[in-house]
Amino acid sequence: MSWIDRLKARFAPPPPKKTVEERLSQAFEAAQADDHGAALALWRVLADEGVARAQSNLGACYAEGLGVARDPAAAAEWFAKAARAGDAVGRRNLAALHFKGEGVPQDDAAALALYGQAAEQDDPAAQDMLSWMLLEGQGAAQDLAGARHWALAAAENGVASAMTRLGLMANNALGMERNKTEAASWWAEAARRGDSDGQAMLGAALHLGQGVAKDDAAALGWLLRAEAGGSTLAAPFLGAVRAALTDDEARRAEASAHAPMDEPSR
Protein backbone atom coordinates (compact mmCIF):
# COMPACT_ATOMS: atom_id res chain seq x y z
CA MET A 1 0.00 0.00 0.00
CA SER A 2 1.43 3.40 -0.97
CA TRP A 3 1.73 6.29 1.47
CA ILE A 4 -1.17 7.99 -0.31
CA ASP A 5 -3.39 4.93 0.17
CA ARG A 6 -2.39 4.77 3.83
CA LEU A 7 -3.23 8.43 4.27
CA LYS A 8 -6.62 7.95 2.62
CA ALA A 9 -7.34 4.98 4.85
CA ARG A 10 -6.36 6.97 7.96
CA PHE A 11 -8.79 9.76 7.22
CA ALA A 12 -11.54 7.71 5.61
CA PRO A 13 -14.92 7.97 7.37
CA PRO A 14 -15.89 4.96 9.48
CA PRO A 15 -18.30 2.47 7.90
CA PRO A 16 -21.94 3.34 8.57
CA LYS A 17 -23.37 1.83 11.75
CA LYS A 18 -25.92 -0.91 11.20
CA THR A 19 -29.51 0.10 11.81
CA VAL A 20 -31.53 -1.36 14.67
CA GLU A 21 -33.51 -3.40 12.15
CA GLU A 22 -30.33 -4.82 10.64
CA ARG A 23 -28.96 -5.75 14.06
CA LEU A 24 -32.25 -7.36 15.08
CA SER A 25 -32.21 -9.32 11.83
CA GLN A 26 -28.64 -10.44 12.50
CA ALA A 27 -29.60 -11.65 15.96
CA PHE A 28 -32.64 -13.48 14.59
CA GLU A 29 -30.52 -15.22 11.96
CA ALA A 30 -28.08 -16.31 14.69
CA ALA A 31 -30.96 -17.70 16.77
CA GLN A 32 -32.36 -19.52 13.72
CA ALA A 33 -28.94 -21.12 13.29
CA ASP A 34 -29.04 -22.22 16.97
CA ASP A 35 -26.20 -19.84 17.83
CA HIS A 36 -28.02 -18.54 20.89
CA GLY A 37 -24.85 -17.14 22.41
CA ALA A 38 -24.33 -14.78 19.46
CA ALA A 39 -28.03 -13.86 19.39
CA LEU A 40 -28.00 -13.20 23.13
CA ALA A 41 -24.98 -10.90 22.85
CA LEU A 42 -26.62 -8.88 20.08
CA TRP A 43 -29.97 -8.66 21.87
CA ARG A 44 -28.31 -7.63 25.13
CA VAL A 45 -26.62 -4.61 23.53
CA LEU A 46 -29.86 -3.59 21.84
CA ALA A 47 -31.85 -4.18 25.03
CA ASP A 48 -29.49 -1.94 26.98
CA GLU A 49 -30.08 0.70 24.30
CA GLY A 50 -33.82 0.50 25.04
CA VAL A 51 -34.98 -1.48 21.99
CA ALA A 52 -38.22 -3.07 23.21
CA ARG A 53 -38.25 -6.09 20.89
CA ALA A 54 -34.66 -6.92 21.87
CA GLN A 55 -35.69 -6.68 25.54
CA SER A 56 -38.50 -9.14 24.87
CA ASN A 57 -36.18 -11.51 23.01
CA LEU A 58 -33.58 -11.29 25.76
CA GLY A 59 -36.31 -12.13 28.26
CA ALA A 60 -37.25 -15.15 26.16
CA CYS A 61 -33.64 -16.37 26.36
CA TYR A 62 -33.79 -16.25 30.16
CA ALA A 63 -37.27 -17.82 30.20
CA GLU A 64 -36.21 -20.74 28.01
CA GLY A 65 -32.54 -21.05 29.03
CA LEU A 66 -31.25 -20.28 25.53
CA GLY A 67 -27.60 -19.23 25.58
CA VAL A 68 -27.87 -18.49 29.29
CA ALA A 69 -28.99 -20.26 32.47
CA ARG A 70 -32.77 -20.33 32.82
CA ASP A 71 -33.85 -17.46 35.11
CA PRO A 72 -37.58 -16.65 35.18
CA ALA A 73 -37.03 -13.62 37.43
CA ALA A 74 -34.57 -12.08 34.94
CA ALA A 75 -36.97 -12.97 32.14
CA ALA A 76 -39.77 -11.13 33.95
CA GLU A 77 -37.60 -8.03 34.36
CA TRP A 78 -36.82 -7.85 30.66
CA PHE A 79 -40.40 -8.63 29.64
CA ALA A 80 -41.61 -5.87 31.98
CA LYS A 81 -39.26 -3.36 30.33
CA ALA A 82 -40.50 -4.39 26.90
CA ALA A 83 -44.11 -4.26 28.07
CA ARG A 84 -43.70 -0.76 29.48
CA ALA A 85 -42.27 0.29 26.12
CA GLY A 86 -45.42 -1.03 24.44
CA ASP A 87 -44.05 -4.21 22.87
CA ALA A 88 -46.90 -6.67 22.28
CA VAL A 89 -44.69 -9.76 22.52
CA GLY A 90 -43.21 -8.52 25.79
CA ARG A 91 -46.69 -7.98 27.18
CA ARG A 92 -47.81 -11.43 26.09
CA ASN A 93 -44.71 -13.11 27.52
CA LEU A 94 -45.01 -11.26 30.83
CA ALA A 95 -48.67 -12.30 30.93
CA ALA A 96 -47.62 -15.94 30.53
CA LEU A 97 -45.24 -15.65 33.51
CA HIS A 98 -48.00 -14.14 35.67
CA PHE A 99 -50.37 -16.90 34.54
CA LYS A 100 -47.87 -19.61 35.53
CA GLY A 101 -46.40 -17.81 38.53
CA GLU A 102 -42.83 -18.02 37.22
CA GLY A 103 -40.45 -15.20 38.16
CA VAL A 104 -43.42 -13.12 39.33
CA PRO A 105 -46.37 -13.87 41.63
CA GLN A 106 -49.14 -15.95 40.08
CA ASP A 107 -51.80 -13.39 39.18
CA ASP A 108 -54.60 -14.19 36.74
CA ALA A 109 -55.89 -10.61 36.76
CA ALA A 110 -52.46 -9.23 35.80
CA ALA A 111 -52.14 -11.90 33.11
CA LEU A 112 -55.58 -11.06 31.72
CA ALA A 113 -54.78 -7.34 31.57
CA LEU A 114 -51.48 -7.91 29.77
CA TYR A 115 -53.01 -10.39 27.34
CA GLY A 116 -55.69 -7.78 26.68
CA GLN A 117 -53.11 -5.10 25.86
CA ALA A 118 -51.25 -7.42 23.49
CA ALA A 119 -54.50 -8.62 21.91
CA GLU A 120 -55.46 -5.02 21.13
CA GLN A 121 -52.13 -4.80 19.29
CA ASP A 122 -53.24 -7.73 17.10
CA ASP A 123 -50.97 -10.34 18.68
CA PRO A 124 -52.61 -13.66 17.64
CA ALA A 125 -51.33 -15.78 20.55
CA ALA A 126 -52.50 -13.16 23.05
CA GLN A 127 -55.91 -13.00 21.40
CA ASP A 128 -56.23 -16.77 21.69
CA MET A 129 -55.23 -16.88 25.35
CA LEU A 130 -57.41 -13.89 26.23
CA SER A 131 -60.37 -15.65 24.61
CA TRP A 132 -59.71 -18.79 26.66
CA MET A 133 -59.40 -16.88 29.94
CA LEU A 134 -62.63 -14.95 29.30
CA LEU A 135 -64.44 -18.18 28.45
CA GLU A 136 -63.17 -19.89 31.60
CA GLY A 137 -63.66 -16.85 33.83
CA GLN A 138 -60.01 -16.69 34.90
CA GLY A 139 -58.81 -13.29 36.06
CA ALA A 140 -62.30 -11.80 35.72
CA ALA A 141 -65.92 -12.88 35.50
CA GLN A 142 -66.80 -15.09 32.55
CA ASP A 143 -67.40 -12.98 29.43
CA LEU A 144 -68.83 -15.06 26.60
CA ALA A 145 -69.17 -12.17 24.18
CA GLY A 146 -65.58 -11.13 24.80
CA ALA A 147 -64.40 -14.73 24.50
CA ARG A 148 -66.07 -15.07 21.11
CA HIS A 149 -64.80 -11.68 19.92
CA TRP A 150 -61.18 -12.51 20.65
CA ALA A 151 -61.48 -16.08 19.38
CA LEU A 152 -62.73 -14.65 16.07
CA ALA A 153 -59.80 -12.22 15.99
CA ALA A 154 -57.32 -15.03 16.63
CA ALA A 155 -59.01 -17.26 14.06
CA GLU A 156 -58.73 -14.50 11.47
CA ASN A 157 -55.00 -14.55 12.25
CA GLY A 158 -54.90 -18.30 11.56
CA VAL A 159 -54.82 -19.64 15.14
CA ALA A 160 -56.26 -23.16 14.95
CA SER A 161 -56.98 -23.56 18.68
CA ALA A 162 -59.20 -20.46 18.51
CA MET A 163 -61.12 -22.08 15.66
CA THR A 164 -61.68 -25.16 17.79
CA ARG A 165 -62.96 -22.94 20.60
CA LEU A 166 -65.35 -21.17 18.23
CA GLY A 167 -66.73 -24.56 17.23
CA LEU A 168 -67.24 -25.43 20.89
CA MET A 169 -69.04 -22.15 21.54
CA ALA A 170 -71.31 -22.64 18.52
CA ASN A 171 -72.04 -26.26 19.45
CA ASN A 172 -72.78 -25.50 23.12
CA ALA A 173 -74.62 -22.19 22.58
CA LEU A 174 -72.04 -20.18 24.51
CA GLY A 175 -72.53 -16.49 23.79
CA MET A 176 -74.57 -17.27 20.68
CA GLU A 177 -77.44 -19.36 19.38
CA ARG A 178 -76.61 -23.04 19.01
CA ASN A 179 -75.37 -23.72 15.48
CA LYS A 180 -74.02 -27.20 14.85
CA THR A 181 -73.28 -26.46 11.19
CA GLU A 182 -71.07 -23.53 12.18
CA ALA A 183 -69.45 -25.69 14.86
CA ALA A 184 -68.54 -28.40 12.36
CA SER A 185 -67.23 -25.78 9.93
CA TRP A 186 -64.88 -24.30 12.55
CA TRP A 187 -63.70 -27.75 13.61
CA ALA A 188 -62.96 -28.60 9.98
CA GLU A 189 -60.85 -25.43 9.65
CA ALA A 190 -58.97 -26.23 12.84
CA ALA A 191 -58.52 -29.87 11.86
CA ARG A 192 -56.93 -28.99 8.52
CA ARG A 193 -54.46 -26.79 10.40
CA GLY A 194 -53.43 -29.68 12.62
CA ASP A 195 -55.22 -28.87 15.89
CA SER A 196 -55.73 -32.27 17.49
CA ASP A 197 -58.78 -31.28 19.54
CA GLY A 198 -60.38 -29.78 16.43
CA GLN A 199 -59.69 -33.05 14.62
CA ALA A 200 -61.33 -35.02 17.42
CA MET A 201 -64.42 -32.81 17.44
CA LEU A 202 -64.71 -32.99 13.66
CA GLY A 203 -64.45 -36.76 13.86
CA ALA A 204 -67.21 -36.84 16.48
CA ALA A 205 -69.42 -34.57 14.36
CA LEU A 206 -68.91 -36.79 11.30
CA HIS A 207 -69.77 -39.87 13.33
CA LEU A 208 -72.91 -38.33 14.81
CA GLY A 209 -73.94 -36.52 11.63
CA GLN A 210 -74.23 -33.24 13.52
CA GLY A 211 -73.66 -30.14 11.41
CA VAL A 212 -72.19 -32.27 8.64
CA ALA A 213 -73.21 -35.39 6.73
CA LYS A 214 -72.58 -38.61 8.65
CA ASP A 215 -69.40 -40.31 7.42
CA ASP A 216 -67.85 -42.89 9.73
CA ALA A 217 -64.88 -43.57 7.44
CA ALA A 218 -63.89 -39.90 7.44
CA ALA A 219 -64.64 -39.76 11.16
CA LEU A 220 -62.19 -42.56 11.90
CA GLY A 221 -59.46 -40.87 9.90
CA TRP A 222 -59.81 -37.62 11.84
CA LEU A 223 -60.15 -39.36 15.20
CA LEU A 224 -56.95 -41.32 14.58
CA ARG A 225 -55.11 -38.13 13.61
CA ALA A 226 -56.41 -36.50 16.79
CA GLU A 227 -55.30 -39.38 18.99
CA ALA A 228 -51.84 -39.39 17.40
CA GLY A 229 -51.66 -35.66 18.05
CA GLY A 230 -52.33 -36.11 21.75
CA SER A 231 -56.01 -35.22 22.02
CA THR A 232 -57.87 -37.08 24.75
CA LEU A 233 -61.21 -36.19 23.11
CA ALA A 234 -60.96 -38.88 20.43
CA ALA A 235 -60.91 -42.00 22.59
CA PRO A 236 -64.63 -42.06 23.59
CA PHE A 237 -65.67 -42.23 19.92
CA LEU A 238 -63.13 -44.63 18.43
CA GLY A 239 -64.82 -47.87 19.47
CA ALA A 240 -68.23 -46.92 18.10
CA VAL A 241 -66.79 -45.59 14.85
CA ARG A 242 -64.71 -48.74 14.23
CA ALA A 243 -67.74 -50.90 14.93
CA ALA A 244 -69.71 -49.05 12.23
CA LEU A 245 -67.12 -49.88 9.53
CA THR A 246 -66.09 -53.01 7.70
CA ASP A 247 -62.50 -54.16 8.11
CA ASP A 248 -61.67 -52.88 4.64
CA GLU A 249 -63.26 -49.47 5.32
CA ALA A 250 -61.34 -49.21 8.59
CA ARG A 251 -58.05 -50.05 6.88
CA ARG A 252 -58.62 -47.34 4.25
CA ALA A 253 -59.50 -44.85 6.99
CA GLU A 254 -56.34 -45.74 8.89
CA ALA A 255 -54.28 -45.20 5.74
CA SER A 256 -55.90 -41.79 5.21
CA ALA A 257 -54.98 -40.83 8.78
CA HIS A 258 -51.30 -41.22 7.92
CA ALA A 259 -51.45 -39.42 4.58
CA PRO A 260 -50.16 -35.81 4.33
CA MET A 261 -52.87 -33.20 4.61
CA ASP A 262 -53.45 -30.52 1.99
CA GLU A 263 -52.49 -26.99 2.94
CA PRO A 264 -55.51 -25.01 4.25
CA SER A 265 -57.02 -22.63 1.72
CA ARG A 266 -56.97 -19.65 4.11
N, C-alpha and C positions, 0 to 999 in steps of 0.2 A: 504494500500500500504506500503510495507517495505521500509526501508531507502535506500536499494539498488535500488529498483524500482524508488524511488523519485530522486535519483542521476542520474539514466539513463535518466529519463524524462527531468531533468534539462539540461543535456548536449546532448540530442538528436538533430540531425539536424532538422531545420524547414521543414515542408512539402514543396514539390516542388511547385513553383509558376505556376499557370495556364498559358498556352500559350495564345497568342493573339487569335488564332482560337477558343480555348475553351471558352474564355471570350466573343468573338463575338457570338458564338453559344448559350451561356447562356443568353445573351441579347436578341437574336432572339427568344428563347423559351419564355422568359418573355413577349415579345411583342405579340407573338402568343397567349399567355394566357390572353391578354388584361391588363397585369400589366405594363403599359407604364411608370409608375414612376420608377420601378426597372430597366426596359430596359434603360430609360433615364440616370439613375445614372451610369450604366455600360458603356454606350456609351460615356458619358461625360469624364470619366476617360481615356478611350482609345483614345478619340479625343484629349484630352490634351497631350497625349503621342505621338500624330502625326499619329495615325492609320487612313488612308484616308477613309476606308469604314465606320468606326465609325463616322468620321466627317460628311460624307454624311447622315448617319442615324440620327445623332443628328440634322442636318439641316432639315431633313424630319419631325422630331418631332415639330420643331418650325414652319415649313410651314403648318402642318396640325393641330397644337394645341393638340398634343398627349403627355400627361403627363406634359405639360407646356403651358402657355398662347401662343396663336398664335402670331408669330412675324416674318413676312416675311423678315425684314431687318436682323435679327439674322440668319434666315435660309440661306439667301444669303451669309452671312459671312462664315458660315460653309461649304456651298456648294463650295464657291470659294476656300477655303483651300483644300478641297478634290479634286477639279478640278486641282489645281496647282500641287497636288501630283500625278496626272494622273489617278484618279478614274473615270471610265466611268459613273457610276451612278451619281456621283457628278457633272460631266460635263453636263449630260442630265438634271438633276434637276435645275442647274443654268440656263441652256438654257431656261427651261420652265418659270422661273421667269422673264428673260429678254423678253421672248415672250409676257407674260401677263403684264409686267410692275409692278411686285409686289416685293417690297423690293429693287429693282434696277430700273434704268430708262428703259422704254420700248425701246427695240433695236432689231429689226429683224435681223440685220446683225450680232450682237453679238450672238443671239440665233442660227442662222444658223451655225456660226463657231463652237460653242460648240457642237451642234448636230452632226456636221461633225466629230469632234474629237471622240465623243462617238461612232458614227456609225463605224468609222474605227476600234474601239475596239470590234466590233461585238455586240454592245448593240441593241437588236431588236427594242425597243421602240424608240430609237434615229434614227435608220435606217428608221422607218416608218414615223416619223415626218419630217426628212430631205427630204424624198421623197415627202411628201406633200408640203413642202415649196418650193422645186425646181419646182414642177409642177405648183404651184400658182404664182411663181415669187416673193416670199416674202423674203426679205433680200438680194436678188440678182436677176439678170435677170433670166427669166424662162429658165430652163435647162431640156428639155424632156428626153434626154439620161441619165442624172444623176438621174432624177426622177424615170425612169424605173429601172436603176441599183440598186438603194437603195430599191425600192419596191420589187425587186426580192430577194435581200438579206434578207429583213424583212420577206418576204413570206417563204423563206427557213427556217427561224427561227420560223415559225408557226404563224405569225401575220396576223389575218384574215382581218383587215382593209386594209393592203397592198395588199392582194389578190383581194379585191374588187376594189382597185385603178388600179391594173394591168388589170382587166377586162374592166374597163372604158377606159384605154389607148388603149387596143386592139380594143375595139368597136368603138372608136372615132378617130382612126389612129393618136394617139399622140405619136410621137417618134418612130413609127413603121408603117408598112403596116396594113391597116384595116384587122382584123381577128375575125369575129364574133364567130367562133367555139372556138377559144382560150378565147375570152371574156366570153362565157357561161361556159367554163371549170373552169376559175378562180372564177367566181361568185358561181359556185357549191361548190368549195372548201371552199370559205368564208362562204357560207350559212350553210354548215355542221358544221362549227366552231362557229356558232351563231351570225355572223355579220349581223345586221338587214338590212343594206343597200345592202349587198351582196344577202340576201334573196329576197329583193324587186327586184333587177335587174335580178336575176335568174327567179323569177316569171314572170317578163315582157318578158324575152327571151322565156320562155316556152309558154306564151300566143301568142307571135308574131311568134313563130317558127323560131327564128333567132339564128343560131349557135347550135341549139338543136331541136329535133323533137317537134312539137306543141303538147301541153298537157295541156288543160285548167284546168283539175282537179288538176294536180300537181301544176300548176301555182297558183291556189287559195290557196292551202295549204301553199305555200311559202310566198305568199303575206300577208296572215293572220298572219303568224309568224312574218313577217317583221313589220307589223303594231303594233302588240303586243309588239315588241321590241323597238318601238319608231321611226321607219323610216318613214319619210314623203314621201318617193319615191313610196310607195305602193298604196296610195289612188287613183291616176289617173287611175290605171288599174283595180281596184276592180270591178267597175260597169260593165265594158265590159266583164270581166272574168265570173262574176256571170251570166250575161245574156246568156253566151254561154253554160251554164250547166243546166241540169234538177235539180229539187229540191232534188232528191235523190243523184245525183252526188255532189251537193253542200254540202249536209249534210255529206257525206263521206269525202269530202275534209276538211271540218271544223273539223271533228273528227281527221283527220291526223295531222292537225295543232297543236293539243293539245297533240299529242302522243310524248313520249320521242324520241329524235334523237339518232341514232347509233353514236358511237365514230368515228371520222374521221380516215381513214386508215393511214394517215401520217401527 
